[in-house]
Amino acid sequence: MPQHAQNTRVCRDCDGFATAAITTGTRHRDGSRSTLRITCPACKGTGHTAPATLARTGR
């Protein structure tokens, strides 16, 4: 019998890509680029969201 995969709700704001590295344009002394790590504020960096019923009840 086929196995069914669980449906995980992907964050609609970041589309599952919860963290991004953004370059600032400056470089460190060793020549590497200076980057900022930004996380999605909607899912808080998890990449998925809770169902709306759980979000309303606070569980």
Contacts in CASP RR format, 6 or more apart in sequence:
PFRMAT RR
TARGET T0000
AUTHOR 0000-0000-0000
METHOD contacts of the structure
MODEL  1
MPQHAQNTRVCRDCDGFATAAITTGTRHRDGSRSTLRITCPACKGTGHTA
PATLARTGR
8 48 0 8 1.000
9 48 0 8 1.000
9 49 0 8 1.000
9 50 0 8 1.000
9 51 0 8 1.000
10 16 0 8 1.000
10 47 0 8 1.000
10 48 0 8 1.000
10 49 0 8 1.000
11 18 0 8 1.000
11 40 0 8 1.000
11 42 0 8 1.000
11 43 0 8 1.000
11 46 0 8 1.000
11 47 0 8 1.000
11 48 0 8 1.000
11 49 0 8 1.000
12 42 0 8 1.000
12 49 0 8 1.000
13 40 0 8 1.000
13 41 0 8 1.000
13 42 0 8 1.000
13 43 0 8 1.000
14 40 0 8 1.000
14 42 0 8 1.000
14 43 0 8 1.000
14 45 0 8 1.000
14 47 0 8 1.000
16 40 0 8 1.000
16 43 0 8 1.000
16 47 0 8 1.000
16 48 0 8 1.000
17 40 0 8 1.000
17 47 0 8 1.000
18 39 0 8 1.000
18 40 0 8 1.000
18 43 0 8 1.000
18 45 0 8 1.000
18 46 0 8 1.000
18 47 0 8 1.000
19 37 0 8 1.000
19 38 0 8 1.000
19 39 0 8 1.000
19 40 0 8 1.000
19 45 0 8 1.000
20 37 0 8 1.000
20 38 0 8 1.000
21 35 0 8 1.000
21 36 0 8 1.000
21 37 0 8 1.000
21 38 0 8 1.000
22 35 0 8 1.000
22 36 0 8 1.000
22 38 0 8 1.000
23 33 0 8 1.000
23 34 0 8 1.000
23 35 0 8 1.000
24 33 0 8 1.000
24 34 0 8 1.000
24 35 0 8 1.000
24 36 0 8 1.000
25 33 0 8 1.000
25 34 0 8 1.000
26 33 0 8 1.000
26 34 0 8 1.000
27 33 0 8 1.000
27 34 0 8 1.000
28 34 0 8 1.000
39 45 0 8 1.000
40 47 0 8 1.000
42 49 0 8 1.000
43 49 0 8 1.000
49 55 0 8 1.000
END
